[in-house]
Amino acid sequence: MSTHGATYRVPSEPTVRRALQQLDADAVDTVLPQWLTAEAHRAGDAWAIDGKSLRGSPQGGRGSPVHLLAP
């Protein structure tokens, strides 16, 4: 990918995974809906989010499955 003479490489899957593992999941759960709402209002459009629940993945004894989101 090239933009204005600069060359960029897409980060590898392990690099993205390590970066995401450093995030505080509770903080992401708090700020992501707020950010999506603000962006939807700013852009005047809605955002499509696809979510999946991983079968057989309860966490913390709560019985809640792991949820994955993809914009």
FIVOMAR-694536 format. One record per atom (N, C-alpha, C): y, x, z; residue number from 1; atom name; residue in one letter. Coordinates in Angstrom, 1 decimal. Layout:
<gukes>
Y = Y X = X Z = Z nr = NUM atom = CA rest = a
...
</gukes>
This chain:
<gukes>
Y = -1.2 X = 0.9 Z = 0.0 nr = 1 atom = N rest = m
Y = 0.0 X = 0.0 Z = 0.0 nr = 1 atom = CA rest = m
Y = 1.2 X = 0.9 Z = 0.0 nr = 1 atom = C rest = m
Y = 2.2 X = 0.6 Z = -0.8 nr = 2 atom = N rest = s
Y = 3.4 X = 1.4 Z = -0.9 nr = 2 atom = CA rest = s
Y = 4.6 X = 0.5 Z = -0.8 nr = 2 atom = C rest = s
Y = 5.6 X = 0.9 Z = 0.0 nr = 3 atom = N rest = t
Y = 6.8 X = 0.1 Z = 0.1 nr = 3 atom = CA rest = t
Y = 8.0 X = 1.1 Z = 0.1 nr = 3 atom = C rest = t
Y = 8.8 X = 1.0 Z = -0.9 nr = 4 atom = N rest = h
Y = 10.0 X = 1.9 Z = -1.0 nr = 4 atom = CA rest = h
Y = 9.7 X = 3.3 Z = -0.9 nr = 4 atom = C rest = h
Y = 8.6 X = 3.8 Z = -1.6 nr = 5 atom = N rest = g
Y = 8.3 X = 5.2 Z = -1.6 nr = 5 atom = CA rest = g
Y = 7.4 X = 5.6 Z = -0.4 nr = 5 atom = C rest = g
Y = 7.2 X = 4.8 Z = 0.6 nr = 6 atom = N rest = a
Y = 6.4 X = 5.2 Z = 1.8 nr = 6 atom = CA rest = a
Y = 5.0 X = 4.6 Z = 1.5 nr = 6 atom = C rest = a
Y = 4.0 X = 5.4 Z = 2.0 nr = 7 atom = N rest = t
Y = 2.6 X = 4.9 Z = 1.8 nr = 7 atom = CA rest = t
Y = 2.1 X = 4.6 Z = 3.2 nr = 7 atom = C rest = t
Y = 1.4 X = 3.5 Z = 3.3 nr = 8 atom = N rest = y
Y = 0.8 X = 3.0 Z = 4.5 nr = 8 atom = CA rest = y
Y = -0.7 X = 2.7 Z = 4.3 nr = 8 atom = C rest = y
Y = -1.5 X = 3.0 Z = 5.4 nr = 9 atom = N rest = r
Y = -2.9 X = 2.7 Z = 5.3 nr = 9 atom = CA rest = r
Y = -3.2 X = 1.5 Z = 6.3 nr = 9 atom = C rest = r
Y = -4.0 X = 0.7 Z = 5.9 nr = 10 atom = N rest = v
Y = -4.4 X = -0.4 Z = 6.8 nr = 10 atom = CA rest = v
Y = -5.3 X = 0.2 Z = 7.9 nr = 10 atom = C rest = v
Y = -5.0 X = -0.1 Z = 9.2 nr = 11 atom = N rest = p
Y = -5.8 X = 0.5 Z = 10.3 nr = 11 atom = CA rest = p
Y = -7.2 X = 0.1 Z = 10.2 nr = 11 atom = C rest = p
Y = -8.1 X = 1.0 Z = 10.7 nr = 12 atom = N rest = s
Y = -9.5 X = 0.7 Z = 10.6 nr = 12 atom = CA rest = s
Y = -9.9 X = -0.3 Z = 11.7 nr = 12 atom = C rest = s
Y = -11.1 X = -0.9 Z = 11.6 nr = 13 atom = N rest = e
Y = -11.5 X = -1.9 Z = 12.5 nr = 13 atom = CA rest = e
Y = -11.6 X = -1.4 Z = 13.9 nr = 13 atom = C rest = e
Y = -12.1 X = -0.2 Z = 14.2 nr = 14 atom = N rest = p
Y = -12.1 X = 0.3 Z = 15.5 nr = 14 atom = CA rest = p
Y = -10.7 X = 0.5 Z = 16.1 nr = 14 atom = C rest = p
Y = -9.7 X = 0.9 Z = 15.3 nr = 15 atom = N rest = t
Y = -8.4 X = 1.1 Z = 15.8 nr = 15 atom = CA rest = t
Y = -7.8 X = -0.3 Z = 16.2 nr = 15 atom = C rest = t
Y = -8.0 X = -1.3 Z = 15.4 nr = 16 atom = N rest = v
Y = -7.5 X = -2.6 Z = 15.7 nr = 16 atom = CA rest = v
Y = -8.2 X = -3.1 Z = 17.0 nr = 16 atom = C rest = v
Y = -9.5 X = -2.9 Z = 17.1 nr = 17 atom = N rest = r
Y = -10.3 X = -3.4 Z = 18.3 nr = 17 atom = CA rest = r
Y = -9.8 X = -2.7 Z = 19.5 nr = 17 atom = C rest = r
Y = -9.6 X = -1.4 Z = 19.5 nr = 18 atom = N rest = r
Y = -9.0 X = -0.7 Z = 20.7 nr = 18 atom = CA rest = r
Y = -7.7 X = -1.2 Z = 21.1 nr = 18 atom = C rest = r
Y = -6.8 X = -1.4 Z = 20.1 nr = 19 atom = N rest = a
Y = -5.5 X = -1.9 Z = 20.4 nr = 19 atom = CA rest = a
Y = -5.6 X = -3.3 Z = 21.1 nr = 19 atom = C rest = a
Y = -6.4 X = -4.2 Z = 20.5 nr = 20 atom = N rest = l
Y = -6.6 X = -5.5 Z = 21.1 nr = 20 atom = CA rest = l
Y = -7.2 X = -5.5 Z = 22.5 nr = 20 atom = C rest = l
Y = -8.1 X = -4.6 Z = 22.7 nr = 21 atom = N rest = q
Y = -8.7 X = -4.4 Z = 24.1 nr = 21 atom = CA rest = q
Y = -7.7 X = -4.1 Z = 25.1 nr = 21 atom = C rest = q
Y = -6.6 X = -3.5 Z = 24.7 nr = 22 atom = N rest = q
Y = -5.6 X = -3.1 Z = 25.7 nr = 22 atom = CA rest = q
Y = -4.7 X = -4.2 Z = 26.1 nr = 22 atom = C rest = q
Y = -4.8 X = -5.3 Z = 25.4 nr = 23 atom = N rest = l
Y = -3.9 X = -6.5 Z = 25.7 nr = 23 atom = CA rest = l
Y = -4.4 X = -7.2 Z = 27.0 nr = 23 atom = C rest = l
Y = -3.4 X = -7.7 Z = 27.7 nr = 24 atom = N rest = d
Y = -3.7 X = -8.6 Z = 28.9 nr = 24 atom = CA rest = d
Y = -4.0 X = -10.0 Z = 28.3 nr = 24 atom = C rest = d
Y = -5.2 X = -10.5 Z = 28.4 nr = 25 atom = N rest = a
Y = -5.6 X = -11.7 Z = 27.8 nr = 25 atom = CA rest = a
Y = -4.8 X = -12.9 Z = 28.4 nr = 25 atom = C rest = a
Y = -4.6 X = -12.9 Z = 29.7 nr = 26 atom = N rest = d
Y = -3.8 X = -14.0 Z = 30.3 nr = 26 atom = CA rest = d
Y = -2.4 X = -14.0 Z = 29.8 nr = 26 atom = C rest = d
Y = -1.8 X = -12.8 Z = 29.6 nr = 27 atom = N rest = a
Y = -0.4 X = -12.8 Z = 29.1 nr = 27 atom = CA rest = a
Y = -0.4 X = -13.3 Z = 27.6 nr = 27 atom = C rest = a
Y = -1.4 X = -12.9 Z = 26.8 nr = 28 atom = N rest = v
Y = -1.5 X = -13.4 Z = 25.5 nr = 28 atom = CA rest = v
Y = -1.6 X = -15.0 Z = 25.5 nr = 28 atom = C rest = v
Y = -2.5 X = -15.5 Z = 26.4 nr = 29 atom = N rest = d
Y = -2.6 X = -16.9 Z = 26.5 nr = 29 atom = CA rest = d
Y = -1.3 X = -17.6 Z = 26.9 nr = 29 atom = C rest = d
Y = -0.5 X = -16.9 Z = 27.6 nr = 30 atom = N rest = t
Y = 0.8 X = -17.5 Z = 28.0 nr = 30 atom = CA rest = t
Y = 1.8 X = -17.5 Z = 26.8 nr = 30 atom = C rest = t
Y = 2.0 X = -16.3 Z = 26.2 nr = 31 atom = N rest = v
Y = 3.1 X = -16.1 Z = 25.2 nr = 31 atom = CA rest = v
Y = 2.7 X = -16.6 Z = 23.8 nr = 31 atom = C rest = v
Y = 1.5 X = -16.6 Z = 23.4 nr = 32 atom = N rest = l
Y = 1.1 X = -16.9 Z = 22.0 nr = 32 atom = CA rest = l
Y = 1.5 X = -18.4 Z = 21.7 nr = 32 atom = C rest = l
Y = 1.2 X = -19.4 Z = 22.5 nr = 33 atom = N rest = p
Y = 1.7 X = -20.7 Z = 22.1 nr = 33 atom = CA rest = p
Y = 3.2 X = -20.9 Z = 22.1 nr = 33 atom = C rest = p
Y = 3.9 X = -20.2 Z = 23.0 nr = 34 atom = N rest = q
Y = 5.3 X = -20.2 Z = 23.0 nr = 34 atom = CA rest = q
Y = 5.9 X = -19.6 Z = 21.7 nr = 34 atom = C rest = q
Y = 5.3 X = -18.4 Z = 21.3 nr = 35 atom = N rest = w
Y = 5.8 X = -17.8 Z = 20.1 nr = 35 atom = CA rest = w
Y = 5.5 X = -18.6 Z = 18.9 nr = 35 atom = C rest = w
Y = 4.3 X = -19.2 Z = 18.8 nr = 36 atom = N rest = l
Y = 3.9 X = -20.0 Z = 17.6 nr = 36 atom = CA rest = l
Y = 4.9 X = -21.2 Z = 17.5 nr = 36 atom = C rest = l
Y = 5.2 X = -21.9 Z = 18.7 nr = 37 atom = N rest = t
Y = 6.1 X = -23.0 Z = 18.7 nr = 37 atom = CA rest = t
Y = 7.5 X = -22.6 Z = 18.2 nr = 37 atom = C rest = t
Y = 8.0 X = -21.5 Z = 18.7 nr = 38 atom = N rest = a
Y = 9.3 X = -21.0 Z = 18.3 nr = 38 atom = CA rest = a
Y = 9.3 X = -20.6 Z = 16.8 nr = 38 atom = C rest = a
Y = 8.3 X = -20.0 Z = 16.3 nr = 39 atom = N rest = e
Y = 8.3 X = -19.7 Z = 14.9 nr = 39 atom = CA rest = e
Y = 8.2 X = -20.9 Z = 14.0 nr = 39 atom = C rest = e
Y = 7.4 X = -21.9 Z = 14.4 nr = 40 atom = N rest = a
Y = 7.3 X = -23.1 Z = 13.7 nr = 40 atom = CA rest = a
Y = 8.7 X = -23.8 Z = 13.6 nr = 40 atom = C rest = a
Y = 9.4 X = -23.9 Z = 14.7 nr = 41 atom = N rest = h
Y = 10.7 X = -24.5 Z = 14.7 nr = 41 atom = CA rest = h
Y = 11.7 X = -23.7 Z = 13.9 nr = 41 atom = C rest = h
Y = 11.6 X = -22.4 Z = 14.0 nr = 42 atom = N rest = r
Y = 12.5 X = -21.5 Z = 13.2 nr = 42 atom = CA rest = r
Y = 12.3 X = -21.6 Z = 11.7 nr = 42 atom = C rest = r
Y = 11.0 X = -21.7 Z = 11.3 nr = 43 atom = N rest = a
Y = 10.7 X = -21.7 Z = 9.9 nr = 43 atom = CA rest = a
Y = 10.7 X = -23.1 Z = 9.4 nr = 43 atom = C rest = a
Y = 10.7 X = -24.1 Z = 10.3 nr = 44 atom = N rest = g
Y = 10.7 X = -25.5 Z = 9.8 nr = 44 atom = CA rest = g
Y = 9.3 X = -26.0 Z = 9.3 nr = 44 atom = C rest = g
Y = 8.3 X = -25.2 Z = 9.5 nr = 45 atom = N rest = d
Y = 7.0 X = -25.5 Z = 9.1 nr = 45 atom = CA rest = d
Y = 6.0 X = -25.4 Z = 10.3 nr = 45 atom = C rest = d
Y = 4.8 X = -25.9 Z = 10.1 nr = 46 atom = N rest = a
Y = 3.8 X = -25.8 Z = 11.1 nr = 46 atom = CA rest = a
Y = 2.9 X = -24.6 Z = 10.7 nr = 46 atom = C rest = a
Y = 2.2 X = -24.0 Z = 11.7 nr = 47 atom = N rest = w
Y = 1.3 X = -22.9 Z = 11.4 nr = 47 atom = CA rest = w
Y = -0.1 X = -23.4 Z = 11.5 nr = 47 atom = C rest = w
Y = -0.9 X = -23.0 Z = 10.6 nr = 48 atom = N rest = a
Y = -2.4 X = -23.4 Z = 10.7 nr = 48 atom = CA rest = a
Y = -3.1 X = -22.3 Z = 11.5 nr = 48 atom = C rest = a
Y = -3.8 X = -22.8 Z = 12.4 nr = 49 atom = N rest = i
Y = -4.7 X = -21.9 Z = 13.3 nr = 49 atom = CA rest = i
Y = -6.1 X = -22.4 Z = 13.2 nr = 49 atom = C rest = i
Y = -7.0 X = -21.5 Z = 12.9 nr = 50 atom = N rest = d
Y = -8.4 X = -21.8 Z = 12.9 nr = 50 atom = CA rest = d
Y = -9.0 X = -21.2 Z = 14.2 nr = 50 atom = C rest = d
Y = -9.8 X = -22.0 Z = 14.9 nr = 51 atom = N rest = g
Y = -10.4 X = -21.6 Z = 16.1 nr = 51 atom = CA rest = g
Y = -11.9 X = -21.8 Z = 16.1 nr = 51 atom = C rest = g
Y = -12.6 X = -20.9 Z = 16.8 nr = 52 atom = N rest = k
Y = -14.0 X = -21.0 Z = 16.9 nr = 52 atom = CA rest = k
Y = -14.4 X = -20.7 Z = 18.4 nr = 52 atom = C rest = k
Y = -15.4 X = -21.4 Z = 18.8 nr = 53 atom = N rest = s
Y = -15.9 X = -21.2 Z = 20.2 nr = 53 atom = CA rest = s
Y = -17.3 X = -20.5 Z = 20.0 nr = 53 atom = C rest = s
Y = -17.5 X = -19.4 Z = 20.6 nr = 54 atom = N rest = l
Y = -18.7 X = -18.7 Z = 20.5 nr = 54 atom = CA rest = l
Y = -19.8 X = -19.3 Z = 21.4 nr = 54 atom = C rest = l
Y = -20.9 X = -19.8 Z = 20.7 nr = 55 atom = N rest = r
Y = -21.9 X = -20.5 Z = 21.4 nr = 55 atom = CA rest = r
Y = -22.6 X = -19.5 Z = 22.4 nr = 55 atom = C rest = r
Y = -23.0 X = -19.9 Z = 23.6 nr = 56 atom = N rest = g
Y = -23.7 X = -19.1 Z = 24.5 nr = 56 atom = CA rest = g
Y = -22.8 X = -18.0 Z = 25.1 nr = 56 atom = C rest = g
Y = -21.5 X = -18.2 Z = 25.2 nr = 57 atom = N rest = s
Y = -20.7 X = -17.1 Z = 25.8 nr = 57 atom = CA rest = s
Y = -19.8 X = -17.6 Z = 27.0 nr = 57 atom = C rest = s
Y = -20.4 X = -18.2 Z = 28.0 nr = 58 atom = N rest = p
Y = -19.6 X = -18.6 Z = 29.2 nr = 58 atom = CA rest = p
Y = -19.2 X = -17.3 Z = 29.9 nr = 58 atom = C rest = p
Y = -18.0 X = -17.4 Z = 30.5 nr = 59 atom = N rest = q
Y = -17.4 X = -16.2 Z = 31.1 nr = 59 atom = CA rest = q
Y = -17.0 X = -16.6 Z = 32.6 nr = 59 atom = C rest = q
Y = -17.2 X = -15.6 Z = 33.4 nr = 60 atom = N rest = g
Y = -16.7 X = -15.7 Z = 34.8 nr = 60 atom = CA rest = g
Y = -17.3 X = -16.8 Z = 35.6 nr = 60 atom = C rest = g
Y = -18.5 X = -17.3 Z = 35.3 nr = 61 atom = N rest = g
Y = -19.1 X = -18.3 Z = 36.0 nr = 61 atom = CA rest = g
Y = -18.5 X = -19.7 Z = 35.8 nr = 61 atom = C rest = g
Y = -17.5 X = -19.8 Z = 34.9 nr = 62 atom = N rest = r
Y = -16.8 X = -21.1 Z = 34.7 nr = 62 atom = CA rest = r
Y = -17.5 X = -21.9 Z = 33.7 nr = 62 atom = C rest = r
Y = -18.4 X = -21.3 Z = 32.9 nr = 63 atom = N rest = g
Y = -19.1 X = -22.0 Z = 31.9 nr = 63 atom = CA rest = g
Y = -18.2 X = -22.3 Z = 30.7 nr = 63 atom = C rest = g
Y = -17.1 X = -21.6 Z = 30.6 nr = 64 atom = N rest = s
Y = -16.2 X = -21.8 Z = 29.5 nr = 64 atom = CA rest = s
Y = -16.6 X = -20.8 Z = 28.4 nr = 64 atom = C rest = s
Y = -16.7 X = -21.2 Z = 27.1 nr = 65 atom = N rest = p
Y = -17.0 X = -20.2 Z = 26.1 nr = 65 atom = CA rest = p
Y = -15.8 X = -19.4 Z = 25.7 nr = 65 atom = C rest = p
Y = -16.1 X = -18.3 Z = 25.0 nr = 66 atom = N rest = v
Y = -15.1 X = -17.4 Z = 24.4 nr = 66 atom = CA rest = v
Y = -14.6 X = -18.1 Z = 23.2 nr = 66 atom = C rest = v
Y = -13.3 X = -18.1 Z = 23.1 nr = 67 atom = N rest = h
Y = -12.6 X = -18.8 Z = 21.9 nr = 67 atom = CA rest = h
Y = -12.0 X = -17.7 Z = 21.0 nr = 67 atom = C rest = h
Y = -12.1 X = -17.8 Z = 19.7 nr = 68 atom = N rest = l
Y = -11.5 X = -16.9 Z = 18.8 nr = 68 atom = CA rest = l
Y = -10.5 X = -17.7 Z = 17.9 nr = 68 atom = C rest = l
Y = -9.3 X = -17.1 Z = 17.7 nr = 69 atom = N rest = l
Y = -8.3 X = -17.7 Z = 16.9 nr = 69 atom = CA rest = l
Y = -8.0 X = -16.9 Z = 15.7 nr = 69 atom = C rest = l
Y = -7.7 X = -17.5 Z = 14.6 nr = 70 atom = N rest = a
Y = -7.3 X = -16.8 Z = 13.4 nr = 70 atom = CA rest = a
Y = -6.2 X = -17.6 Z = 12.7 nr = 70 atom = C rest = a
Y = -5.0 X = -16.9 Z = 12.4 nr = 71 atom = N rest = p
Y = -3.9 X = -17.6 Z = 11.8 nr = 71 atom = CA rest = p
Y = -4.2 X = -17.8 Z = 10.3 nr = 71 atom = C rest = p
</gukes>
